[in-house]
Amino acid sequence: MSEGIVILMIGISTFLGAIGLVALIWAVRTGQFDDESKFIDAARFDNEEDLKDAVMMEEKKKKARKKREEKAYKPAD
């Protein structure tokens, strides 16, 4: 290969690596990897049934919260 192609390949790979590093730093700073309940839930719910029950309870809470928000919002006629 010629020197020009090697230099181009090194430049492009360095650029792509820099983009990946910037994306990783951005994700860490904005909390994309924060999952505080993951390890707590793993210890609290040992078997699959308990985990499914917990998921169903979370869904019920979300539905109830959404219903309360819809009920509270009444646009003027």
N, C-alpha and C positions, 0 to 999 in steps of 0.2 A: 504494500500500500504506500501511497505517497504521503509525504509529510503533511500536506494540506488536509487530507482526509482524516488523519490521526488527530490533528489539532482540532478539526471540526467536531469529531466524535468526543474528544475530551471536553470541549467547550459545552456541547449539548448535554452531556451527562452531568457536568458540574451544575449547569443551569437547572436541570430536572431535579437533581439532588437538593439544590437550594430551595426550589419550590416545595419539595416534600418536607424539608426542615421547617420552613415558614408555616406550612399547613399544620404540622405537628405542634409547633409552639402556639399557634392560634387556637388549636383545639384544646390544649391543656389550659390556656389562660381563660377561655370562655366556659370551661367546665364540661366539655363534651365527654370526659371520661369519669365524671363524678357519678357514682352510683352507690350512694350511702347505704341503701337498704339491701343491696345484693348479698353481702356477707351476713348481715343480721338475719335476713330471711332464710338463708341457707342453714343457719344454725337453729333457727326457731322451728322450721318446718322440715322434719327429717324425711318423711315419705312423700310420695307423689300426691296422694289424696289430700293431705294437709295443705300442700302448695296450691292445688286446684281450688280448694276451699278459700284460701287467702286471696287468690285471683278473683274469684267470684265476689267476695266481700268488697274488694277494691272497686270492681265494676259497679256493684250496687251503690257504693258511696258516691261514685262519679255520677251515676244516673240521678241519685237523690239531689246532689249538689246542682246538677244541670236543671232539674225540675224546679228547685227553689229559685234559681236565677231567672228562669222563664216566668215563674209566678210573680216574682218581685217586679219584673219589668212590664209595665203596662203603658204602651204609647198613648198619647192624647188623641182623641178622635176629632 
